[in-house]
Every structure is written in structure tokens, then in C-alpha cells.
Amino acid sequence: MSATTKPLIYCFSGSPFVWRALIALEEKGIEYESKWLPRSSGEHRTADMLALNPRGRLPILRYGDVTLYESVAICLFLELEHPEPPLIPRSTPHRARALVLALEAADLESETWEALLFALGAKTDDGDPEPRKKAYQQLHAEMARWEAHLEHGGSYFVGDDMSLADIVIFPGIAFLVRTGLTLSKRTPRVAAWYERMLERPSIQASWPPHWRESAGSDAGYDEID
């Protein structure tokens, strides 16, 4: 990439996947340009955008002559291109843990997706409260797993230094918090980690634009035992 060319990232506001890539760019101190597309515009599925990512999803990162999509791939690419400050630990055990947890975050997405659909109104009870209850219970079971991952006593998911794992995990949990999840009620370790992440300049600099202008909603996650 030319020294005078800034990476360009295509974004949706509030997308956890986009947010991962933005946090990585900020943590690396890389100057970049962002293009925000309204999700409702359908612009991400135009012929030009499908030429960049045939799946029609964001983020997409244009880095000189290279075009990348898939958020974890973007984060790993940035780590290889800009190894300082490191997002993957130097020690072998910590490196292994960071990679495992970063990929395990896919389970956080899948295990909480149904709950988010109810929270966002994309799914409704239709007179039967059991599917919502089951989805919310599944969410809490998944969060208990992440609480257990912090039992090592470190400040972050891999020891006392923030890593790729934290970057990949944070946006998904932040989305749940925005839709009413009270972390301190069942997952105090995750709550403390979340507050620690909020203090990082990279998180504040990449905070979804429309979140600054609108409050989240309370889906009633905490009412489910």
C-alpha cells in the first residue's frame, strides 16, 4: 500500500462485525477513511459492492490494491501488516487462547441471535411466550460461558493485556447491553471487563454513530430466570 493511501472501510452503523474492524484500526493507530452506508439503502448489494464482497455484507476494507471482507480476517490482516502494538500475544499459551476465543465468538453470535431477533422486534411471540423465553435462557447460558472465561482473574479475556479476543467479543456484548442486558446481574466479571473496554479510546472513537444519538431498548432479558 502506498504510504500516502489511507485504507478505506465500508461500514454499517451498529454492526458488530464492522465495529470489530474499526476497533482494530483504532488500536493500531492506522489512519483510515470510512464510508457509512445506510443499511436500508441496499447500496451494499449493488453490482459495484458485490464485486468487492459477493456475499453483500460489510465490513469491506480496501487496503491499497487489496480488498478484504470478513471481520476477523480483517483484524488478522491488520495484525500482520502492523504488528505493533500487538493484538495477538507473544507467549504461545496466550496466543493460542486469543485465537481460540476470537473464533469462539461465532458461538456468542449464534447462541444469542434468536434473543436479539425478539429484542429488535424481528420476531414476535404470536401468543406463545415459550420461544422468547427459550431464546433468552439460551442467551444467559451463553453469557455464563463467557463469565467462566474470565475466571483466570486477568483484566481481559487473555491475561492483563487487551487482545484480538476482546476486540472480536466486545461489539456483540455491547449490542446485547444496548437491548437491555444487565451484565452485573449474572455476569459480574463480564461487567467489569465491559467497563474496562469502554475506557479505551479505540472503543469511544469507533462507537456506532447512531448510538450516540439514540437510546437502546429494554427487551426484558433480565426478567427471564
N, C-alpha and C positions, 0 to 999 in steps of 0.2 A: 504494500500500500504506500502511495506517495506520502511523504512527510506532511504535505500541505492538504491532504484529503482527509476529511473527517468521516468516520463511519456514519451511516445513515440507518436509523432503525424505524420501522413502521410499527405503529402502536395502536392498541385499543385502550381507552382509559378504564382501569379497573380489572383488566385481565391479569390473573395471577401469573400467567405464562410470560406475558410481556414484562411484567414487573420484575421477574427474576433477571431478565437480561439487562434491564435498566439498573438494577442494584449492582450487578456485576460491573457494568460500565462505570458507575459512580465509584465503587470500591477501588477499581483500578486507576481512577483518576484520568480516564480517557475522555478527551473532548469529542463530542458527537452531536449529530443533528437528529431530531426526532420528527416524524410526520405522524400526526394523530388522525386516525380515520374514524368517523362515526360508525359504530357497528351497524346501525340501521341503514346506512347508505349503500351497503353492498359493494362498496368500492374494492374491498379485499378479494372479491370474486370476479373482478374484471379480467379480461384477457391478459392485460399487462401484469397484473398482480399474480395471476395463476402461472405466468411464465416464471415468476420468482419462487412461488411455492404452489405446486399443483394441487395441494390439499386445501388451498384457500384459507389458510389460518395465519395468524400473527402470534409472535413477532417474526419479522423478517429483518435480517441485518445485512446491509450491503457494506462490505469492508474492502475498499479498493475494487479489484476485479473479482472478488469472492462474494458470493451470496449464500447466506446460511438461513435456515429456519430450524425449528425445534429448540425450545428454550434451554434445555440442559446442554445440548450441543453447542449453542452459542456461548454459554458460560465456560465450557471446557475449552473452546477455541480461544476465547479471550485469555484464559489462564495460560495457554501455550504461547500465545503471541506476546503477552505481557505478564511474565512470571512474577513480577513484583508489583505490589505486595501479594504474597501467595494466598490463594483461596483453597488450595489443596495442601494439607500439612506435609512437612518434610519427613516426619517419622513414619515408618512403614505401618505400624498399627493404626495411627491416627489417619493416615492417608486412606487405608482400607475402610475405616469406619466412615469417613466423609463420603466416599464414593458409594458405599452401600446405602447410607441414609439418604443421599441425594436421589438415588434411584428408587428407594423405598417410598419416597414422597408420592410416587404414582399411586400407591395404595391409599395415601391420605386423600387424594383426589377421588379415587373410585369409591372409597368407603363413605365419603361424605356427600357425594354428588346428589343422591336422592334427597337428602335433607335440604340441600341448597335449592333444589327444584321446588320443594314445598315452601321454603323460606322466601323465594323470589316470586312465588305465585304461578310458576310454570306448571305446577301440579296442584290439584285441589283434592279435598277429602271426598267429595261427592257422596256425603252422608256416611262414610265409613272412616273412622279415625285411626283404624289399625295400621294402614300403610304409613301414615305420617309418624305414628308412634314408633313403629319398627325402624323407620329411617333415622329418627332422632336417637334412638337407642344405639343404632349402629354407629352414628357419629360419636356418641360418648364412648363407646367401646374402642373406636379408633384413636380418640384423643388419649385414652388411658394408655395405649401403647406408646404414644409419644411422650407422655409423662414418665413412663418407665425408662425411656431412652435417656432421660436427664438424671437418672438416679446416681450417675457417677460423680455428681457434685460439682462438675465444671460449670463455667459461666455460659457456655454454648453447647451445642449438641456434640461437638468433638473437643473436649478439653476446655481451656480458658481462652482460646482464640476463635474468632468467627471464621467460618469456612464455607465452602460451597454448599455443604448440607444446610446451613442456616439460611443461605440465600434462596435455595430451592424450596425450603419448607415454609418460610415466613409468609409469602403472599397468600397461600392457601388458608393459613390460620387467620391472617388478617381479614380475609373475606368472611370467614365464619364469625369473627368478632363483630364485623360490621352488620351482620344479620342477626346479632343478638346473643352470641355465645359468651357466657361469663367464664373466663378461664380460671379465675381464682376459686370458683365454687368446687370444682372437681379436680383441677389440674394446677395446683399452686406453683409447681416447678416451671410448667409451660408459661404460666402467667408472669413469673419473674423474668424468664427468658424473653418473653414478648416485650416487656417494658424496657429491657436492656437493648433489644433491637430497635425500639422506637427512638432511642437516643442517638443512634448512628446517623451521621449526616447523609449517608447514602440512602437511607430509608426516607428521610424527610425530603431530600431533593427529588426522589422518584415517586413520591406519593401520588396516587392517581388524581389527575386534575379535578374531575367532577366530585371526588370525595371531599375536597376542600370546600365545596360549595353546597353539599347536601349531607344530611344526616343519614345514618343507616336505619334499618328497621329491626324490630324485635320479633323473631319468628316463634318465640316460645320454646326454644331448645331446652331451657333450664327447668321447664315445668314437667318434663318427662323423667320419670325415675327408672 
